[in-house]
Amino acid sequence: MKTYDLLSLQQLNAPYAHELKEAACRVIDSGWYLRGTETEAFEREMAAYLGINQVVGVANGLDALRLIFKAYIALGRLQPGDEVIVPANTFIASVLAITDCDLVPRFVEPSISTHNLDTSLIEQAITTRTRAILVVHLYGRACWDEQLVATARKHNLLIIEDNAQALGARTDNGVHTGTLGDAAGTSFYPGKNLGALGDAGMVTTRDNELARMVRALGNYGGNTRYIYEHQGLNSRIDEIQAAMLRVKLQYIDSENQRRSHIAQQYNTSIDNPYITLPQLPAQPHSHVWHQYVVCTQYRDAFMQYMRNNGIATAIHYPIPPHKHEAYKAYNTLSLPLTERLANEVVSLPIAPYLTDDDVEYIAQVINRFEIE
């Protein structure tokens, strides 16, 4: 019987193993492991790729978002107690970044067709304390439209992007996620479409003042050694991870194209009344398919069936942020669509190393799934 992991990092990185090892040796031989030439080159190359002027490497994706909020507070654009609109259907890190800065999340339900923030619901969630919107490009699908922009402008709200899952995605007019709002945080967790060989992240923005503040806050609170104007963090990308990402950045578009092809093949080949497939976007480049997520009311039975057939699946995510013990104050909120999705979503393998035959095999296994 064929077997498939949800994601094998070894297989994912195998095509670039020689280049990655050379890059690691280059850093080791340099004797410089933080804030060096690899970081400078990575930030420069990423800025050119995205078409943006400011890239700041940080320790991880959560820190990227935390530092954005902390920088806006330091600059006087936000203050503790301000509210931030956030999709209810997201990973808990999106919310942790808000509450860690003493800001208040305002949860908004997703769209059933995209699982992203339903931008038509933002207006009714705004109060006199709302100062920002955190959009999440969930599963790799760009969450951006005219209604979002118009609402933000009308109420003078900052737009911050959680771009953790969508590097390489572009809007209909070709603008990259991570460059759409006022600032964006991106994760390079190893399993991401562009993954480091450890933790890493970045902040992107067109605001030079914000970038300077993020860089200072991520370096204990200052940009000059032993001189600190702010109470900061230790959150810097290291030279090894910057070097790894420089290698893999060269291949991000081709890997994303492969993911898109696999998603289209799944949508063409899977035909099972018990399984609801994700909606394909009108513009293929607006979704980079970090995850391929189906829905089924028979999730436990389906996942067990897939395990029995040697195919790994996962749930992204089984508990919405407002239902976690960490957020007891929000446990009584009723967000029915978010809660329904948490009970029905299943992620299938969609790694770029899968062949067309692999995808067809997985699809045919799914087509044989039945409820007795």
N, C-alpha and C positions, 0 to 999 in steps of 0.2 A: 504493500500500500504506500502510495506517495504521501509524504508529510510536508507541511508548510508551517513555518513560524509566522507570526504576525510581522515580525521584522528581525532580520539577522544583521547585526551591525558588522559582523565579520564579512558577510557577503556584500553589504552596502559599500564598505570601504576597500574591498579587495582590488577593484580596478585601479585604485590610486595608491596602493600600498607602497610601491617603490618611491613615488613622489613624496608621500607623507613621511617616509623614513628619511629621505634626503633632507626634507625641511626640518625634521626634528634634530638631525645631526648638525645642520646649519646653526640652529639655536644653541645647542649644547656647546659647539665649538666657539661660539661667539662669547660665551661667558656672561651674557646679559639676558635676564629673564623677565624683567618687567619694564614697561614704558620705554621700549627700545625701537630699533629700526623695523622689526616685524610688525609691531603694533602700528607704527606710523604708516607703513606700506599698506597694511590691511585696511586701515581707515581711509586712506587715499583711494585705493582700488574699489572699495565698497561705495564710496561717494560717487565715483565715476560710473559704476554699474547702476546705481539708483538714480543718478542725476540730481544729487542734492549736495549742499555745500558743507554740512556738518555731520560727522559720524564720530561717536565717542564709544570706544570699546569698554565694556564693564564686565563684571564677574558672571552674571547670569541674567536671564530674562526678567525674573521678578525684580531684581535690583534695578534693571533698566526703567521699569515703570515706577518703582519707588523713588528713584532719583529724579525722574521728571516731576513728580508731584512735590518732592522736597524742594526742588529748584524753583518751581513756581511759587511755593510758599516763601522761600528766601527772597524772591524778587518782588513779593507783594501782590502777585496776581491771584493767589489763593491764600486762604487762612484756615486754620483748624475749625472744624464745624461746617465748612462748606460742603455742599452736596455734589456728587458726581453720578450722572446717569451711567448705568452699567447693565449690559445684558444679563438677565438671570440665568441664561443657558451658557455657561462658560466654565472654565477651570477655575478653581478657587484662587489661584495666584492673581487673577485680575482684581478680585475683591480684596485680597490681602494687601496689595499695593495701595489701595485707597485707605483702608482702615489703619494701616501702619503709620500713615501720615496724619492721623486724627481727622480724616475726612469721612463723609457719610455716604455710603452707597445708596442709590435709588434704583431698585431693580425694575427692569422693563422686559416684557416677554419677547420671545423670538418670533420670526416669521415661520410659519409651518412649511413654506416652500424651500427656504434656504437654511433654516436653523440659526441664522444670524439675527442680530437685533432688528426688531420691527420698527423701522424709522417712523412709521405713521403713528406710533404710540408715544414718541418722545415728548411731544408738546404737552400732553395731559399729565405727564409725570413731573414737569418742571414746577418748582416752587420759588419763593423769593430767595432761598438759600442756594439754589442750583447755580453752579459756576462752570461746570465742564461736562463733557460727554466722553466716556471711554468706549470706543468701538472695538470689537474683537472680530478679526477676520477668521472666523471659526473654521476648522478643518482645512484651511487654505483658500477659502472663498472670500473675495473682496467684499467688504460691507461698506458700501459707499453709494450715495445717490443724491439727487438734487434736494430732496426733502430734508435729508440730514443737514446739508450745508445751509439751506434756507432757515431751518429752525435754529441752528447754532448762531447764525448771523443776527437773526431777529432778537435773540435773547442774550447776545454778546457772550456766548459760551466758548470756552476752549474745546478743541477736539483733539483727543489723544488716542493714538492707535495702539492696540495690543496686536502687534504684528508677529507674535511668537510662531504662528503656524503658516505664514503666508509669504515668506520671502520669495520674490520673483513674480508674484501675482500683479496684474495690472488692470486698471479700469478700462472701460470701453474706449477711452481716448488715449490709452497707452501709458498712463502715469502709474508708477509703481506704488503699491501699498508700502507704507513706511515713509512716504513723502507727501501724503495727501492732507494730513491734519497739521496741527501746530507742532506736534512732536510725536514720536513713536518709539516703543520699546520692542526689541526683537530678541528671541531666545535662540541660542545655538546648542541647546541640549542635544546629545549625540543622535537621538532618533529623529530630529527635525530634518526637513528637506535639505537644509544646509546645516549639518551638524558638526560640532567640534569633537574632539576625543576626550571630552570632559565637559565641565560647565563653562559657559561663556555667553555673553550677550552684548547688545549695543543699543545706544540711543541715537536716533536720527532726527534732525530738525533743520529748518532754514533760519532759525533764530540764533544769531551768533552769541547774544548775551545769555540765552538759556544754555547753549552748549558749553560756554565757559563756566557757568555755575554748576552744571552737571559734572564736568570734569573735575572741578574743585571739590565738590561734595563727595565724589567717588574716591578722592585722594585725601581722606581724613578731614577735608574742609578747607584745603588750600592748594595752590599750584606752585608755591615756593616751599622747599623743604624746611620744616620746623616753624613755618609761619602759617597760622590757621585763622581765617576770618570767620569760619562757620563750623558748626558741629556736624561733621560729616561721617562718612562710612569708609571702610576699606573695600572698595569694589572696582577692581581694575582687571581688564583682560590680561592674561599672561602671554609672554612671547611665544611659547609652544603652541597655545591654542590659536593665536593670531596666524602663525605659520601654517597650521593645519587648515585653517579656513581660507587662507590665500590659495592653497592648492585646490580645494574643493569648490571655491567660488567660480573657477573656470568652467565647471561642469553643471552648474545649477540649472541653467536653462534647458539643456538637453535632458537632464533627469526629470525636470518638471514636465517637459513634453512627453516623456515616457509615461509618467504618472497619468497625464491626461488621456493618453491612448488607452491605458489599462482601464481607466474609469469608463471611457466610451465603450470598450469591449464588454465590460461587465454589464453596462446598461443595455447593450444589444443582446447579450447572451443569456442573462438571467431572466427567467420567466416563471415565477412562482406566485400564486395568489396570496400566500402567507407572508410575502416579503415585499416591502415598499422600498423602491430604489430612490437614491438622491436625484434631485433635479439637475440636469446638465445645464450649465449657463449658456446664454446666447453667444457670448464671446469666450471661447475656450481659454484664452490667456487670463481671464479674471478668476480662475480657480486653479490652484496648483496641487490640490488633492493630497494634502498632508495625511488626511484620513479619508477612506471611502466608507461612508456610514449608511447602512440600511436600517430600516425599522421593522419590527415585528411584535405583535402582541404575544407571541409564543417564544419569547427570548430564551428562557431557560432551556426549553426543549430544543430550540434551534442551535444554541451554543453547544449543548451536549451532543447533538447529532453531528455537528462539525468536528468536535473533538474525537468522536468515534470514527470519523473518516480522516483523521490525521491533519485537520486544518485548524490552526489557531485563530481565535477571534478575541476581541476585547470590547470593553465598554468605555466610551468617552462621552459622558462621565456618569457614573451610577448614582451619585448624590449631588443635587444642585447646591451651590454655595449657601443658599439661605436655609438649607436643611441640615447643615453640618453642626455638630456640637460646638464647634469653635464660634458659631454665630447664633447662639441661643436666642438672642434678642429678635432674630428674624424668623425663628422656626415656625411661628404661627402664620406667617405670610402665606397667602394662597396665590400661587402662580401655576395654574393648571396645565398650560401647554408645556412649560419648562419641566414640570413634574412628570407629565406623560412621556416626554422624550427621554427623560432619565430612566424610565422603566422599559423603553422600547428600542433604544439605539444599540447597534452592533457594528463594530468596525471590522472590515475584512482586510486581508493582506493586499497591499498595493505598492510594495517596494519596486523601484525601477529595475531591479535585476530579474523580476519575474518575466518569463517568456509568454508569448501569445498562447502557447500550448498549456502552460501552467494556469493562466487565467481562464482558458476554456474549460479545463479540468475542474477548477474550483466552481465555475458557474454551473457546470452540469451536475456536480454534487449538490449544489444548492437547489437546482431544479427538481431533484428527487426527494427533497424534504417534504414530509407529509405529517399531518396531525391525525392521530388515530382516534 
